[in-house]
């Protein structure tokens, strides 16, 4: 889509920027995300905006700066503060027009947006009490993870780690909007907040030693289309196939493209952020989505356009193994649906300033679409941010990823990027989940042996293998890692 079209869309959406703000223009009112206890992004221009009477002059004072602007004919105003250095010292912001508003306890540090569907939306309290769709007795591993997270929740207290959770009724819902404010981390404020987002923010906070603000805008059961700001170029996003199967996930798929972008994301723009983390895709597996990588490109580039940050980092989670075949209605997904989506998530890494956390090892129950270990998911996302955004070159942030393959005798030699300190079997047993095929294209289980920074894959039944796959199964939980404890990315060398 041409940049002119994208710019036109953002302009068309501009009236939504004050969605959180009061419609009472007589008094100056900041957008809801502009509030007491917030963290503002260091090192960037800091937009402050809201509503007032048309033509009214509005001034903003903060950190020895005083900026002013005039509300336009619709009552919208915006002023930009100059970039600030990180500070854990609580300070006040004063907004003056016909009336005066004072916002207190504001810090300067790092701000990230956390978005996606239910695995991102799962709050700390919910993650501790229950998993996903399996109602059986939790395994010993699950019980231990929940105990670990419960201890983290009970001891949670960080005055300079702040939370903001977008809470807006979906179109058609009659429930009133809940009050949304910035809050410091405590046991009570953390209970409903995204566990993945919290653990990500906690790791960043601990490693950088500066205040961190994390904004959660996530909604369970949502396809990526609802978060995209505009449609794909031709061929269009294949929504008709989705609409024909409303039994899969209900009314969510019938909403127009961009519904949640407008409802949950646009009201946050242009709040200054360092980057975004994303955990979504389960809904798209259930429609056997073959264009997810293209949709991710639209989402990432669209969000970057909306924030006018072409290098905005977007780090995301590759979905965990799950038995999709027995979860949805017959025909909703195939045995290849999840591996195909894994492949498209990996392909998204070709976009600059992206990174992916792999989670094939974080499943205790293959029938639970909501793995308990949100702690490690958040930590792995933070590793990517620390290495790629904050320049910690010593951090290994990815497991082994496929680089190349070639035939050597009767074996396929596979080379990898992100070897880290070396390739290894996590449990010391032979590598699992490798298959190979000969000229007939039939894949069979294969042995795989690590030799230095390469893996040699073979099967006694195939003298001249042509293709290799790794973890090409919705239930694959392989033991192939690097020595830093990060799992290898699933891959295949054959194509449809």
MOHUPE-V369195 format. One line per field, one symbol per residue. ss: DSSP state (A for helix, B for strand, O for the rest). phi: phi as a letter, one per 40 degrees, with the letter a starting at -180 (. if undefined). A space follows every 10 residues. Layout:
# MOHUPE-V369195
ss = ???
phi = ???
This chain:
# MOHUPE-V369195
ss = OOAAAAAAAA AAAAAAAAOO OOOOOOOOBB OOOOOOOOBB BOOOOBBBBB BOOOOOBBBB BBOOBBBBBB OOOOOBBBBB BOOOOOBBBB BBBBBBOOOB BBBBBBBBBB BBBBBBOAAA AOBAAAAAAO OOOOOOOOOA AAAAAAAAAA AAAAOOBBBB BBBBBOOOOO OOOOOOOOOO OOBBBBAAAA AOOBAAAAAA AAAAAAAAOO BBBBBBBBOO OOOAAAAOOO OOOOOOOOAA AAAOOAAAAA AAAAOOOOAA AAAAAAAAOO OOOOBBBBBO OAAAAOOOOO OAAAAAAAAA AAAAAAAOOO OOBBBBBOOO OOOAAAOOOO OOOOOOAAAA AAAAAAAAAA OOOBBBBOOO OOOOOOOOOO OOOAAAAAAA AAAAAAAAAO OOOOOOOOOO BBBBBBBBOO BBBBBBBOOO OOBBBOOOOO OOOBBBBOOO OOBBBOBBBB BOOBBBBBBO OBOOOOBBBB OOOOOOOOOB BBOOOOBOOO BBOOOO
phi = .ccccccccc cccddccbdc ccccccbcbc ddccadgcbb ccgbdbcbai bacdgccbbb bafgbbbaab ccccgcbabb ccdbcdaccc bbbbbbacbb bbbbfcbbab bbbbahbccc cdcdccccca cbbcbccccc ccdccccccc ccccccaacb bbbbbcbbdc dgcbcccccb acaccbdccc dccdcdcccc ccccccccgb dbbbbcbbac gbccdcccca cccdccdccd ccccbcccbg cdccccdgdc cccbbdcccb dcbcabbbba idccccbfcc bccccccccc cccccccfbc bdcbbbbcdc daccdccccd gcabccccdc cdcccccccc ccgbabccbc cbbcaccbcb dcccdccccc ccdccccccb gcccccbbcd bdbaaacbgb bbcbbbcfcg chcaccbgcd cbgcbbbccc gccbdbcbbc bgcbbbbaac cbcbcbbbbb fcacbcbcbc bcccgbcccd aaccbc
